[in-house]
Amino acid sequence: NSKPIRMSAEQWYGKDLQVVIEATYRDPRTGETRYRLSDIERAEPDAALFQVPDTYRKLPPPRPRK
């Protein structure tokens, strides 16, 4: 193919969140890819999300091999 391949990328970055909020990538070989965060809540997450389930058990670390 003698024609140049033209790709583009557009990103919107949220400084206060320190994360890419929306991005669009275009490449004629692979098509268009879109990424968008939605329903962002700026509140503390539920502490239950970070608790280890009761069915889990703690194992001692493995012994080093000699």
C-alpha positions, -999 to 999 in steps of 0.1 A, spaced: 0 0 0 15 33 -11 -9 55 10 2 65 45 -15 50 75 -31 78 96 -38 70 132 -52 94 158 -56 94 196 -77 118 217 -77 117 255 -95 137 282 -77 136 315 -93 145 348 -67 163 369 -86 160 402 -92 123 397 -58 117 381 -72 94 355 -82 94 318 -119 101 317 -125 95 280 -103 84 251 -108 76 214 -82 58 193 -85 55 155 -64 32 134 -75 21 99 -60 -14 105 -80 -21 137 -108 4 136 -119 28 164 -116 21 201 -135 42 227 -131 43 264 -153 63 288 -157 64 325 -193 69 337 -213 71 369 -182 83 388 -190 88 425 -166 109 446 -177 93 479 -158 68 501 -164 32 490 -183 8 513 -158 -7 538 -174 -42 533 -158 -42 498 -123 -45 515 -131 -72 541 -117 -107 536 -146 -132 533 -151 -155 564 -146 -185 541 -110 -176 534 -81 -187 556 -46 -174 562 -18 -198 554 18 -196 566 43 -185 540 60 -213 520 94 -225 533 124 -216 511 137 -243 489 173 -255 495 
